[in-house]
Every structure is written in C-alpha cells, then in structure tokens.
Amino acid sequence: MLQYIKKYIKGWLLGIIFFFIFLSFTFWGVGDIFSGSKNHIAKIGKNKISTEYFRSEFQRNVNFLSKNKKLDKLELESTAYETLKNIATRQLILNSAVSANIKISKDVLKKRVYENKDFIDNVKGEFDKNLYKRFVIRNFGSEELYLDTLEKQIIIELISDYYENKINYPENLTKKIYNQLEEKKEFDIASIDKSFLRSSQKSPKEESLSEHYNKNKDKYFFGERRSFTYIFQNLEKIKKKINLTEEEILEAYDLQKTDFATEEKRKVEQIVFSDEQIGNEIFKSINKDSNFKEIAKNNEKDASYINLGTVEKKQLFDEFADAVFELNNNNYTSLIKTDIGWHVLKVTEIIESKIKKIDEVKDKIKNNLSLDKAYDELDSLIIEVENNILDGNNLEEISNKLNLELNNFKLIEKNSFFNSDLPDEIKIDNFFNELYNQEMDSDLYIEEVENGFFIINVNKIDAKKQMTFDEAYNKIKENVQEEIVKEKIKTISKEFNENLKNNVEFMKISDSLDMSSRTTKKINREDLIKQGLTIDIVNNVFKSEKNSIHENETDDKFFVIKVLSDSSTEFDQKKFDEIKKDINTVYGIDNFQQITKILEKKFPVSINKNLLNDYIDSLQY
C-alpha cells in the first residue's frame, strides 16, 4: 500500500533510510567516530568521520542485511553509500542538538541504564551493578564514554521517533486519500498482445518497404558522423604489461615484514574491585595458582570477575595495557586504578606475534608493486607522448614507437555515441566532447582523465546525410511492421465499437476478435493498474459513469474496458489505520529530508570521494 501511495497519489521520493533501520545498534561497539588521521572519509561541519568508524558500521550493516542472502557487488556498493549517508545524517542532528544546547538529563540517563534488560539480574529481577560495569568495560572502556554515547543515542531516538511516529498528515486529507485508494468498481476488460499481432503478420514485401522509404525519406537521415583513431591508456592497461621478478617481490616482502605481522595477543582475565582497601586486602591473598573466578565469586559483593578473552594491546585501557603485555604467562599485575574501579589482571596464555609467510601475501605485494610502477610509468608515458607530439609525430607513429594500442572506428553517429558498440572506457563526456568539437586532422594533444589519458585524431566528418534504402533497411522494416500493427489495432477498435452499438455482448465481441477477456470483481485503482493499464486511463475510468467504454494502448498491449458498476467505498477501520500509518511515514520522512537539507547549509557535508571510491572498488563478493 505504501508503494501505491508513493507512486500514484502524491509522488513523494522515499529513499532507503538506514537511519531508522539500524538505529537500535548503530552506536554500540568500540571505536571513535572522530579521528586525527588525515584519512577521514567525510566531514560534517567541523567533525571529521574516520575511515575506521565508517568501515565498522558498514560491516555491521552488511552482517545485518546478509542474514537471508549474500549481497552482490552492487548491493555492497549501495550499502556503503547508504551507510555513509546514515552517519552524516546522524551527525547533522547531533550538531544541531549541540548548537541548540540540547542535553539529556542525568535522571533520564540513569533511568535508561536501570531499565536496560542487559543489566538486570535474571534471578533477582533487579539492576546488577556488576553486569553494568562489565558491559561498560568490554564495549566502551569508561563510563564517561558510555554515557556520552547513550546521550547521543537518546537524542537520535527522540528526533527520529518524532518524524517516524509523531508527525501526522492532516486527517481530512488522509480520509480523501483513503477514499480514493479504496474506491472500487467492476469492469469487463478485453486485451490483445501486440507481440501476438507482430508474430502473426507476414514480413512486408520489398515493394512495400521501398514505397514506404520513398514516401518518408525525410525520416531516414544520419546525424553527424565521425571517423577517428585514438590511443587510450590507463593504470589497468599499464599494470597488465608490468612483469615483476621474484627478487623484487622478495625484497618488498623483506621491507614490509612488519606490515604482514599479526599482533601479539594474550588471553586475559581480571578482577575489578569497587573499593581500593578491599582490593588491597584480597590482592595480598592472590598467587600464580589463584583462581580469579572463584575469588570474585567468594567476594561477589565487592568484586567482579571478567574474562576479557583474547585481546591485542590496543584493545586494553591505557592504564593497564603496558602492564599486561609486560607480564610472563600465568602472572598477574598489581592493583591498578581506572575510572571505574581497581583492577588486577592475569595473563593465562600468550599468542606470539607471527609474520605471515610470503605465499600468503604474494598477491597483495604483486598488486601493490604493479600499481606503484604503473603510476610511475603513466607519468613517464605522458611525458614521452608529449615529446613525440612536439616532434611532429602522428598518432600511428606514436603508437608504433611507444608500443601503444591504436584504435580505429568509422562513421560513429553523434546522436548514438553512448548507445553504440564502442568500448565502455571511452563512453565518457570528456571523450565525446573532444571527438565532436575538434576539427578534422587538427593538432594532437593529450587529454588527461582519472588514472589515464587519451589522444584523438578525427579522420573524417560526415554532416547530416540522407540514408540510402540499404542503410535504412532495418529501420524501415521495423517502422512498416509497427504501422501494420497500428492499422490492425484501428480495425479491432472499429469493429469492437460497431458491435457494441449493435448491442452485441462484450465478451462475444472479444472472442470474435481473438482477444483475451475477463470480468473483474469490484477492484480498486491499484488492482486495475496491476492488470497492465496506465495510471491515466485508470483515473479516467474511475471518474466515468457506468457502461462507459474506454480504450488504452500501451507499448505491449491494446485494451478495451467497460465500466460495469458505479463506485463504492466500504470503510474498514483496520485498513484505514494501515493506510494512515503509511501516509504518515511518507509524510514524516518527507519532512525529515527537508530538515536535513536545511541542516546541510549550516553544517556542510563533504565526502572524501577518492577514499570512498577506493574502498568501494576493494569490495569483494
């Protein structure tokens, strides 16, 4: 129903708003949205969005969407763009909230924390401080960061909930839309498939084709056509020509070994104490053989046991990361203070850093080396080509001297350039403009494009020219066949209407003309459109009186429709509520999109397109 409202009633544009879909878990997880790194993928106002944050959210979105089926390349690309759009939208809202000094009170934050089911003891049915602490430590590192994130999430929820659920389209207009959507009539429908008419006719005779051509020569002209030769080079073409020796690959591997090393990991468990004095007392009783879990269990009012699992150094709090990674296996730290308590941490296993073998990274090394060399060769090649042009060499001579592929195409029509069989790499605006704006045999010069260049020489220019019969043959045949189909439809229409005037039954007329026919029950506009009729004719038949006759011709079919009944609308409260909800959703999102446009003026959004495109190009199935 929402699709019909969108497409046929008001025409609102409703995109995929990942903002709503992923709101419930977007913020959860470790990682700073802002980064001091130069490699930020977007900037909203003064805030830079780190590439790491974008990738983390993108992966969560992919995991969510991949539950039922694996995403293909296009779906991955779409998800990447929507993820970035989603992040930008949230930041626009948060920026405006900061600008307006909107804050969430401590009482609201406390209430949200205490009502979170993840922090409720299943046995006692009440808030468990230890569960809360463990969650904060594992996911955010500090309570301050968690509460800041929670505040942002609540702001987002409040604003999104308003536009999604609280804003309402006027009731009187909603009722009008409902009545239009649920207005129903009965119809007789006869139809004939144009493909059937085409297949049933004989091929037109040569004489009729020739006669048609002579009468309609003004319809058969070539637009401006050009013959040309060109050289087109880019990084991919250059990469394919690059040969790497095993010595080069091995040298690169030796130089980059640290990049191919897995980080040292350690299995770590800890006891967290809420009070320093109690922590010191218990710490005195700990030794290498102590069971941290049992110690915490025996002191459950004052201590919490947390198994951190296998972690890298960068995943730990700064306060104890160094201390943990300086320990020997089965050793433990002293009592260490952080913002959330006092910790004793124990290493139960050490997984040493390991450098990947060359066979595991060989393809990556080859790709990187080839790309680096390709960039260098591209720069050198452009200089060599420029020198050859200055020396007066033509395109063929440049091709031979520098071993560059020379391509030749004849009489490519300007109007059909982008729909032609030309290689996709040259179907770009730059190439088109250069090809159709330069004079024949004009001076050569290099036109640089992203990661490449091209040179064109126009060899021949044909202005608008009359097609010969042979050149226009396929078009002539196609047009003559369509004329025959049109004449057949005119004949069918005429016979149908004459029979109706003679009071012949609708269905009998349809059968006599080899048309498909059916009588519908009472159906609404959407159901009638599903029969294959156009929106305009559907609106007309619903405005017309009983027993009126209408015709509708589409690209595929010809229809005759008879209205069998007057309009009727039965009010259904459940269906009305569904339609009302759909309309309000579209209306809310429409308003939300207008707000984001206003916010973008105050907090400009800029995207690092090169970084985003590089990332999208790297996506694999």
C-alpha positions as CSV (number, residue, x, y, z in Angstrom):
1,M,0.0,0.0,0.0
2,L,2.8,2.4,0.8
3,Q,4.3,1.8,-2.7
4,Y,1.0,2.8,-4.3
5,I,0.7,5.9,-2.1
6,K,4.3,6.9,-3.0
7,K,3.9,6.3,-6.7
8,Y,0.4,7.2,-7.6
9,I,-1.0,9.6,-5.1
10,K,1.5,12.2,-4.1
11,G,4.7,11.1,-5.6
12,W,7.0,11.6,-2.6
13,L,10.5,10.4,-3.0
14,L,11.2,7.8,-0.3
15,G,14.8,6.5,-0.2
16,I,16.1,3.7,1.9
17,I,16.6,5.4,5.3
18,F,19.1,3.2,7.0
19,F,18.9,5.8,9.7
20,F,15.8,4.2,11.1
21,I,16.7,0.6,10.3
22,F,20.0,0.5,12.1
23,L,19.2,2.9,14.9
24,S,19.0,0.3,17.6
25,F,22.6,-0.9,17.3
26,T,24.4,1.8,15.3
27,F,26.3,3.2,18.3
28,W,27.2,0.1,20.1
29,G,30.8,-1.0,19.9
30,V,34.2,0.3,20.5
31,G,35.7,2.9,18.2
32,D,35.9,6.7,18.0
33,I,33.9,8.3,15.3
34,F,36.3,11.2,15.1
35,S,40.0,10.8,14.2
36,G,43.1,12.9,14.0
37,S,44.1,10.9,10.9
38,K,44.3,12.7,7.6
39,N,42.3,9.8,6.1
40,H,38.9,10.9,7.1
41,I,36.1,9.7,4.8
42,A,33.7,12.6,5.5
43,K,33.4,15.9,7.2
44,I,30.1,17.2,8.7
45,G,30.5,20.8,9.9
46,K,33.8,20.7,11.8
47,N,33.6,17.0,12.6
48,K,35.7,14.5,10.6
49,I,34.4,10.9,10.3
50,S,37.3,8.4,10.5
51,T,37.6,5.7,7.8
52,E,37.7,3.1,10.6
53,Y,34.4,4.2,12.1
54,F,32.7,4.1,8.6
55,R,34.1,0.6,7.9
56,S,33.0,-0.7,11.3
57,E,29.4,0.5,10.8
58,F,29.4,-0.7,7.1
59,Q,30.4,-4.2,8.2
60,R,27.6,-4.3,10.9
61,N,25.1,-3.2,8.2
62,V,26.4,-5.9,5.8
63,N,26.1,-8.5,8.5
64,F,22.5,-7.4,9.2
65,L,21.5,-7.5,5.5
66,S,23.3,-10.8,4.8
67,K,21.2,-12.8,7.3
68,N,18.9,-14.1,4.5
69,K,21.2,-13.9,1.4
70,K,24.7,-13.0,0.4
71,L,24.9,-9.4,-1.0
72,D,26.2,-9.0,-4.5
73,K,28.7,-6.3,-5.6
74,L,26.0,-3.7,-6.4
75,E,24.2,-4.3,-3.1
76,L,27.5,-3.9,-1.3
77,E,28.2,-0.6,-3.1
78,S,24.7,0.6,-2.3
79,T,25.1,-0.3,1.4
80,A,28.4,1.6,1.5
81,Y,26.8,4.8,0.2
82,E,23.7,4.4,2.5
83,T,26.0,3.8,5.5
84,L,27.9,7.0,4.9
85,K,24.7,8.9,4.3
86,N,23.3,7.5,7.5
87,I,26.4,8.5,9.5
88,A,26.2,12.0,8.0
89,T,22.5,12.4,8.9
90,R,23.1,11.4,12.5
91,Q,25.9,13.9,12.8
92,L,23.8,16.7,11.3
93,I,21.2,16.0,14.0
94,L,23.8,15.9,16.8
95,N,25.5,19.1,15.5
96,S,22.2,20.9,15.6
97,A,21.5,19.5,19.1
98,V,24.8,20.9,20.3
99,S,24.1,24.2,18.6
100,A,20.7,24.4,20.3
101,N,22.3,23.3,23.6
102,I,20.0,20.2,23.8
103,K,21.1,17.9,26.6
104,I,19.7,14.7,28.2
105,S,19.3,15.0,32.0
106,K,21.2,12.7,34.3
107,D,17.9,11.3,35.6
108,V,16.9,10.3,32.1
109,L,20.3,8.6,31.5
110,K,20.1,6.9,34.9
111,K,16.5,5.6,34.1
112,R,17.7,4.3,30.7
113,V,20.6,2.5,32.4
114,Y,18.5,1.0,35.1
115,E,15.8,-0.2,32.7
116,N,18.2,-1.8,30.3
117,K,17.5,-5.6,30.3
118,D,21.1,-6.4,29.7
119,F,21.8,-5.0,33.2
120,I,19.0,-6.9,35.0
121,D,19.9,-9.9,37.2
122,N,17.7,-12.7,35.8
123,V,17.3,-14.3,39.3
124,K,16.7,-11.3,41.4
125,G,15.0,-9.3,38.7
126,E,16.8,-6.1,39.6
127,F,19.6,-3.9,38.3
128,D,23.0,-5.5,38.7
129,K,25.9,-3.1,39.1
130,N,28.4,-5.8,38.2
131,L,26.7,-6.6,34.9
132,Y,26.7,-2.9,34.1
133,K,30.4,-2.5,34.8
134,R,31.3,-5.5,32.7
135,F,29.4,-4.2,29.8
136,V,30.9,-0.8,30.0
137,I,34.5,-2.2,30.3
138,R,34.1,-4.5,27.4
139,N,32.4,-2.2,25.0
140,F,33.4,1.4,25.9
141,G,36.3,1.4,28.2
142,S,34.9,4.0,30.5
143,E,31.6,5.0,32.0
144,E,32.1,8.6,30.7
145,L,32.3,7.4,27.1
146,Y,29.4,5.1,27.5
147,L,27.1,7.8,29.0
148,D,28.2,10.2,26.3
149,T,27.3,7.7,23.6
150,L,24.0,6.9,25.3
151,E,23.1,10.6,25.4
152,K,23.7,10.8,21.7
153,Q,21.6,7.8,21.0
154,I,18.7,9.1,23.1
155,I,18.8,12.4,21.1
156,I,18.7,10.5,17.8
157,E,15.9,8.3,19.1
158,L,13.8,11.2,20.2
159,I,14.2,13.1,16.9
160,S,13.7,10.0,14.7
161,D,10.7,8.9,16.7
162,Y,9.1,12.3,16.2
163,Y,9.4,12.2,12.4
164,E,8.6,8.5,12.2
165,N,5.7,8.2,14.6
166,K,4.6,11.6,15.9
167,I,4.2,13.8,12.9
168,N,0.8,13.3,11.2
169,Y,-0.7,14.1,7.8
170,P,-4.0,16.1,8.1
171,E,-6.9,13.8,9.0
172,N,-9.3,15.2,6.4
173,L,-6.7,14.7,3.6
174,T,-5.9,11.2,4.8
175,K,-9.6,10.3,4.5
176,K,-9.7,11.7,1.0
177,I,-6.7,9.6,0.0
178,Y,-8.2,6.5,1.7
179,N,-11.5,7.0,-0.2
180,Q,-9.6,7.3,-3.5
181,L,-7.4,4.3,-2.7
182,E,-10.4,2.1,-1.7
183,E,-12.9,3.3,-4.3
184,K,-14.0,0.2,-6.2
185,K,-15.7,-0.7,-9.5
186,E,-16.4,-3.7,-11.6
187,F,-15.1,-4.0,-15.2
188,D,-15.1,-6.0,-18.3
189,I,-11.6,-6.0,-19.9
190,A,-10.6,-7.2,-23.3
191,S,-7.0,-7.1,-24.4
192,I,-4.7,-8.2,-27.2
193,D,-0.9,-8.5,-27.1
194,K,1.0,-6.5,-29.7
195,S,3.7,-9.2,-29.8
196,F,1.0,-11.6,-31.0
197,L,0.0,-9.2,-33.7
198,R,3.6,-8.8,-34.8
199,S,4.3,-12.5,-34.9
200,S,1.1,-13.3,-36.8
201,Q,1.9,-11.0,-39.6
202,K,3.9,-11.8,-42.7
203,S,7.2,-10.0,-43.4
204,P,6.5,-6.9,-45.5
205,K,7.3,-7.3,-49.2
206,E,10.3,-5.4,-50.6
207,E,7.9,-3.3,-52.8
208,S,6.0,-2.0,-49.8
209,L,9.3,-1.3,-47.9
210,S,10.6,0.6,-50.9
211,E,7.4,2.5,-51.3
212,H,7.4,3.5,-47.6
213,Y,11.0,4.7,-47.9
214,N,10.3,6.9,-50.9
215,K,7.3,8.4,-49.2
216,N,9.2,9.0,-45.9
217,K,12.7,9.8,-46.9
218,D,12.7,12.8,-44.5
219,K,12.6,10.3,-41.6
220,Y,15.8,8.5,-42.6
221,F,18.8,10.6,-42.1
222,F,22.2,10.0,-40.4
223,G,23.1,12.7,-37.9
224,E,26.6,14.0,-37.9
225,R,29.1,11.1,-38.1
226,R,32.8,11.0,-37.5
227,S,35.6,8.5,-38.2
228,F,38.5,8.7,-35.8
229,T,41.6,7.0,-34.4
230,Y,42.6,7.2,-30.8
231,I,45.0,6.0,-28.1
232,F,43.6,5.4,-24.6
233,Q,45.9,4.4,-21.7
234,N,45.1,3.9,-18.0
235,L,46.7,2.3,-15.0
236,E,44.9,-1.1,-15.6
237,K,46.3,-1.4,-19.1
238,I,49.8,-0.5,-17.9
239,K,49.6,-2.9,-14.9
240,K,48.9,-5.8,-17.2
241,K,52.2,-5.1,-19.1
242,I,54.3,-5.0,-15.9
243,N,56.4,-8.1,-15.2
244,L,57.8,-8.5,-11.7
245,T,60.8,-10.7,-10.8
246,E,60.8,-13.0,-7.8
247,E,63.7,-10.9,-6.4
248,E,61.6,-7.7,-6.5
249,I,58.7,-9.5,-4.7
250,L,61.1,-11.0,-2.0
251,E,62.8,-7.6,-1.5
252,A,59.4,-5.9,-1.0
253,Y,58.4,-8.7,1.4
254,D,61.5,-8.2,3.5
255,L,61.0,-4.4,3.6
256,Q,57.3,-4.8,4.7
257,K,57.5,-7.7,7.0
258,T,56.3,-5.7,9.9
259,D,53.2,-4.9,7.9
260,F,52.5,-8.6,7.5
261,A,52.8,-9.4,11.1
262,T,49.9,-10.4,13.3
263,E,49.7,-8.6,16.6
264,E,50.7,-10.4,19.7
265,K,47.6,-11.5,21.6
266,R,47.0,-12.5,25.2
267,K,44.2,-14.3,27.0
268,V,43.4,-12.1,29.9
269,E,41.1,-12.3,32.9
270,Q,40.6,-9.7,35.6
271,I,39.0,-9.0,39.0
272,V,37.5,-5.5,39.4
273,F,37.1,-4.0,42.9
274,S,34.8,-1.1,43.7
275,D,36.9,-0.2,46.8
276,E,40.7,0.2,47.0
277,Q,41.0,-1.0,50.5
278,I,39.1,-4.2,49.8
279,G,41.1,-4.7,46.6
280,N,44.4,-4.4,48.5
281,E,43.2,-6.9,51.1
282,I,42.2,-9.5,48.6
283,F,45.3,-8.8,46.4
284,K,47.5,-9.9,49.3
285,S,46.0,-13.4,49.1
286,I,46.5,-13.8,45.4
287,N,49.2,-16.0,43.9
288,K,50.0,-17.6,40.5
289,D,47.8,-20.5,41.2
290,S,44.8,-18.4,42.3
291,N,41.5,-18.9,40.5
292,F,40.3,-15.4,39.7
293,K,36.7,-16.5,39.1
294,E,36.5,-18.3,42.5
295,I,38.0,-15.2,44.2
296,A,35.3,-13.0,42.7
297,K,32.6,-15.5,43.5
298,N,33.6,-15.6,47.1
299,N,33.6,-11.8,47.3
300,E,30.7,-11.1,45.0
301,K,29.6,-8.0,46.9
302,D,32.9,-6.3,46.4
303,A,34.5,-7.9,43.3
304,S,33.6,-8.7,39.8
305,Y,35.2,-11.3,37.5
306,I,35.6,-10.5,33.9
307,N,37.2,-12.8,31.3
308,L,38.5,-10.4,28.6
309,G,39.2,-13.3,26.2
310,T,42.0,-13.0,23.6
311,V,42.9,-9.3,23.2
312,E,45.6,-7.2,21.5
313,K,47.4,-4.5,23.4
314,K,45.5,-1.7,21.7
315,Q,42.2,-3.1,22.9
316,L,43.0,-2.6,26.6
317,F,42.7,0.5,28.8
318,D,45.8,2.7,28.6
319,E,46.1,2.4,32.4
320,F,47.0,-1.2,32.3
321,A,47.8,-2.1,28.6
322,D,51.6,-1.9,29.1
323,A,51.5,-3.7,32.4
324,V,49.5,-6.7,31.0
325,F,51.8,-7.0,28.0
326,E,55.0,-7.0,30.1
327,L,53.8,-10.0,32.1
328,N,55.0,-13.5,31.7
329,N,52.5,-16.2,31.2
330,N,50.4,-17.1,34.3
331,N,51.5,-13.9,36.0
332,Y,49.3,-11.0,37.2
333,T,49.5,-7.3,37.7
334,S,49.5,-5.2,40.8
335,L,46.3,-3.3,41.8
336,I,45.7,-0.7,39.0
337,K,43.2,2.2,39.3
338,T,40.9,3.3,36.4
339,D,37.8,5.5,36.2
340,I,35.6,2.5,37.0
341,G,37.5,0.8,39.8
342,W,40.6,-1.1,40.8
343,H,41.8,-4.0,38.7
344,V,44.1,-7.0,39.0
345,L,44.7,-8.7,35.6
346,K,46.2,-12.1,34.9
347,V,47.7,-13.4,31.6
348,T,46.6,-17.1,31.1
349,E,48.1,-17.5,27.5
350,I,50.4,-15.7,25.2
351,I,50.0,-15.9,21.4
352,E,53.2,-14.6,19.9
353,S,53.3,-12.1,17.1
354,K,53.6,-14.0,13.8
355,I,54.8,-12.8,10.4
356,K,52.7,-14.2,7.5
357,K,54.6,-16.4,5.0
358,I,55.4,-14.8,1.6
359,D,52.9,-17.2,-0.2
360,E,50.1,-15.8,2.0
361,V,50.8,-12.1,0.9
362,K,52.4,-12.6,-2.5
363,D,49.3,-11.5,-4.5
364,K,49.0,-8.4,-2.4
365,I,52.7,-7.5,-2.8
366,K,52.5,-8.0,-6.6
367,N,49.4,-5.8,-6.8
368,N,51.0,-3.0,-4.8
369,L,54.3,-3.2,-6.7
370,S,52.5,-3.3,-10.1
371,L,50.3,-0.3,-9.1
372,D,53.3,1.7,-7.9
373,K,55.2,1.0,-11.1
374,A,52.1,1.7,-13.2
375,Y,51.8,5.2,-11.6
376,D,55.4,5.9,-12.4
377,E,55.1,4.6,-15.9
378,L,52.0,6.5,-16.6
379,D,53.7,9.8,-15.6
380,S,56.7,8.9,-17.8
381,L,54.5,7.8,-20.7
382,I,52.6,11.1,-20.7
383,I,55.9,13.0,-21.0
384,E,57.1,10.7,-23.8
385,V,53.8,11.2,-25.7
386,E,54.0,14.9,-25.3
387,N,57.6,14.9,-26.6
388,N,56.5,12.8,-29.6
389,I,53.7,15.3,-30.4
390,L,56.1,18.2,-30.2
391,D,58.4,16.3,-32.6
392,G,55.6,16.3,-35.1
393,N,54.8,12.5,-35.0
394,N,51.3,11.5,-35.9
395,L,49.1,9.1,-33.9
396,E,50.2,6.0,-35.8
397,E,53.9,6.8,-35.4
398,I,53.4,7.4,-31.6
399,S,51.6,4.1,-31.4
400,N,54.5,2.3,-33.1
401,K,57.3,4.0,-31.2
402,L,55.8,3.6,-27.7
403,N,54.0,0.3,-28.3
404,L,50.6,1.7,-27.6
405,E,47.4,0.2,-28.9
406,L,45.9,2.3,-31.8
407,N,42.1,2.0,-32.3
408,N,40.1,3.0,-35.3
409,F,36.4,3.5,-35.7
410,K,34.4,4.6,-38.7
411,L,31.3,6.8,-39.0
412,I,30.1,6.9,-35.4
413,E,26.9,8.9,-35.2
414,K,26.9,11.7,-32.6
415,N,23.3,11.0,-31.5
416,S,24.0,7.4,-30.8
417,F,27.6,7.6,-29.4
418,F,26.7,6.5,-25.9
419,N,24.5,3.7,-27.2
420,S,27.0,2.4,-29.7
421,D,29.2,-0.6,-29.6
422,L,32.3,1.5,-28.7
423,P,34.4,0.3,-25.7
424,D,32.9,1.5,-22.4
425,E,36.2,3.1,-21.3
426,I,35.7,5.9,-23.9
427,K,32.0,6.4,-23.4
428,I,32.7,9.4,-21.2
429,D,31.8,13.1,-21.5
430,N,35.5,14.2,-22.0
431,F,36.0,11.8,-24.9
432,F,32.6,12.7,-26.5
433,N,33.3,16.4,-26.3
434,E,36.8,16.1,-27.7
435,L,35.6,13.9,-30.5
436,Y,32.7,16.1,-31.7
437,N,34.2,19.5,-31.0
438,Q,37.6,19.3,-32.8
439,E,38.3,19.8,-36.5
440,M,39.4,17.1,-38.8
441,D,43.2,16.3,-38.6
442,S,43.7,19.1,-36.0
443,D,46.8,19.2,-33.8
444,L,47.2,16.3,-31.4
445,Y,47.1,16.9,-27.7
446,I,46.8,14.8,-24.6
447,E,43.5,14.8,-22.6
448,E,44.1,13.5,-19.1
449,V,41.3,11.6,-17.3
450,E,41.3,9.9,-13.9
451,N,44.2,7.4,-13.8
452,G,44.9,7.7,-17.5
453,F,44.8,9.8,-20.7
454,F,43.7,9.7,-24.4
455,I,44.5,11.3,-27.7
456,I,42.1,11.6,-30.6
457,N,42.5,12.3,-34.3
458,V,39.4,12.9,-36.3
459,N,39.9,11.4,-39.8
460,K,36.5,12.2,-41.4
461,I,33.4,14.3,-40.7
462,D,30.1,13.5,-42.4
463,A,27.4,16.1,-41.8
464,K,23.7,15.2,-41.7
465,K,23.2,12.8,-44.6
466,Q,20.3,11.0,-46.3
467,M,20.3,7.3,-45.6
468,T,20.2,5.0,-48.6
469,F,17.5,2.3,-48.8
470,D,20.0,-0.3,-47.8
471,E,21.4,1.8,-44.9
472,A,17.9,2.4,-43.6
473,Y,16.5,-1.1,-44.3
474,N,16.2,-2.4,-40.7
475,K,14.6,0.9,-39.5
476,I,12.2,0.8,-42.5
477,K,11.2,-2.7,-41.8
478,E,10.6,-2.0,-38.2
479,N,8.5,1.1,-38.9
480,V,6.4,-0.7,-41.6
481,Q,5.7,-3.6,-39.2
482,E,4.6,-1.1,-36.5
483,E,2.3,0.7,-39.0
484,I,0.7,-2.7,-39.8
485,V,0.2,-3.3,-36.1
486,K,-1.4,0.2,-35.7
487,E,-3.7,-0.5,-38.6
488,K,-4.8,-3.8,-37.1
489,I,-5.5,-2.1,-33.7
490,K,-7.5,0.6,-35.5
491,T,-9.5,-2.2,-37.2
492,I,-10.1,-4.1,-33.9
493,S,-11.2,-0.8,-32.2
494,K,-13.6,0.0,-35.0
495,E,-15.1,-3.5,-35.1
496,F,-15.4,-3.6,-31.4
497,N,-17.3,-0.3,-31.2
498,E,-19.6,-1.1,-34.1
499,N,-20.5,-4.4,-32.4
500,L,-21.2,-2.6,-29.2
501,K,-23.5,-0.2,-31.0
502,N,-25.4,-3.3,-32.3
503,N,-25.8,-4.5,-28.7
504,V,-23.5,-7.5,-29.1
505,E,-22.3,-8.7,-25.7
506,F,-18.8,-7.5,-24.7
507,M,-17.4,-11.0,-24.2
508,K,-18.7,-12.3,-27.5
509,I,-17.1,-9.4,-29.3
510,S,-13.8,-10.0,-27.6
511,D,-13.8,-13.7,-28.5
512,S,-14.7,-13.0,-32.2
513,L,-11.6,-10.7,-32.4
514,D,-9.3,-13.2,-30.7
515,M,-8.8,-11.0,-27.7
516,S,-8.3,-12.1,-24.1
517,S,-11.1,-11.1,-21.8
518,R,-12.2,-11.2,-18.1
519,T,-14.8,-9.7,-15.8
520,T,-13.3,-8.4,-12.6
521,K,-14.9,-8.3,-9.2
522,K,-15.0,-4.9,-7.5
523,I,-11.4,-3.7,-7.6
524,N,-9.6,-0.5,-6.6
525,R,-7.1,1.6,-8.6
526,E,-4.1,-0.4,-7.6
527,D,-5.6,-3.7,-8.6
528,L,-6.6,-2.2,-12.0
529,I,-3.1,-0.9,-12.6
530,K,-1.8,-4.4,-11.9
531,Q,-3.9,-5.5,-14.9
532,G,-1.5,-3.6,-17.1
533,L,-3.4,-0.4,-17.7
534,T,-1.8,3.1,-17.5
535,I,-2.3,5.4,-14.5
536,D,-4.1,8.0,-16.7
537,I,-6.7,5.6,-18.0
538,V,-7.3,4.1,-14.6
539,N,-8.1,7.6,-13.2
540,N,-10.4,8.2,-16.2
541,V,-12.4,5.0,-15.8
542,F,-12.9,5.7,-12.1
543,K,-14.2,9.2,-13.0
544,S,-16.6,7.8,-15.7
545,E,-20.1,6.5,-15.5
546,K,-21.5,3.0,-15.6
547,N,-21.5,1.3,-19.0
548,S,-18.9,3.8,-20.4
549,I,-16.3,2.3,-22.8
550,H,-12.6,3.2,-22.8
551,E,-9.5,2.2,-24.8
552,N,-5.9,2.1,-23.7
553,E,-2.9,1.4,-25.8
554,T,0.5,0.7,-24.1
555,D,3.8,-0.4,-25.6
556,D,2.8,-4.0,-25.2
557,K,-1.0,-4.2,-25.3
558,F,-4.3,-2.8,-26.5
559,F,-7.2,-2.7,-24.0
560,V,-10.9,-2.1,-24.2
561,I,-12.5,-1.5,-20.8
562,K,-16.2,-1.4,-19.9
563,V,-17.3,0.1,-16.6
564,L,-19.9,-2.3,-15.1
565,S,-20.8,-0.6,-11.9
566,D,-20.9,2.7,-10.0
567,S,-18.2,3.5,-7.5
568,S,-18.5,2.2,-3.9
569,T,-16.2,2.6,-0.9
570,E,-16.5,0.4,2.2
571,F,-14.9,1.9,5.3
572,D,-12.6,-0.6,7.0
573,Q,-11.1,0.8,10.2
574,K,-8.1,-1.6,10.2
575,K,-7.3,-0.8,6.6
576,F,-7.7,2.9,7.2
577,D,-5.3,2.7,10.1
578,E,-2.7,0.9,7.9
579,I,-3.0,3.5,5.1
580,K,-2.9,6.3,7.7
581,K,0.3,4.9,9.1
582,D,1.8,4.5,5.6
583,I,0.9,8.1,4.7
584,N,2.3,9.4,8.0
585,T,5.5,7.5,7.4
586,V,5.9,9.1,4.0
587,Y,4.9,12.5,5.3
588,G,7.3,12.2,8.2
589,I,10.3,11.2,6.1
590,D,9.4,13.9,3.5
591,N,9.6,16.5,6.3
592,F,12.8,14.8,7.8
593,Q,14.5,15.1,4.4
594,Q,13.6,18.8,4.2
595,I,15.1,19.4,7.7
596,T,18.4,17.6,6.7
597,K,18.7,19.9,3.7
598,I,18.4,22.9,5.9
599,L,21.0,21.4,8.3
600,E,23.4,20.8,5.5
601,K,23.5,24.5,4.8
602,K,24.5,25.2,8.4
603,F,26.8,22.2,8.7
604,P,28.2,21.5,5.2
605,V,28.8,17.8,4.4
606,S,31.8,17.0,2.3
607,I,32.8,13.4,1.2
608,N,36.3,12.2,0.5
609,K,35.2,10.7,-2.8
610,N,38.6,9.3,-3.7
611,L,38.8,7.4,-0.4
612,L,35.2,6.2,-0.6
613,N,35.6,5.1,-4.2
614,D,38.9,3.3,-3.4
615,Y,37.1,1.4,-0.6
616,I,34.1,0.5,-2.8
617,D,36.5,-0.7,-5.5
618,S,38.0,-3.0,-3.0
619,L,34.8,-4.7,-2.1
620,Q,34.6,-8.4,-2.8
621,Y,31.6,-10.7,-3.3
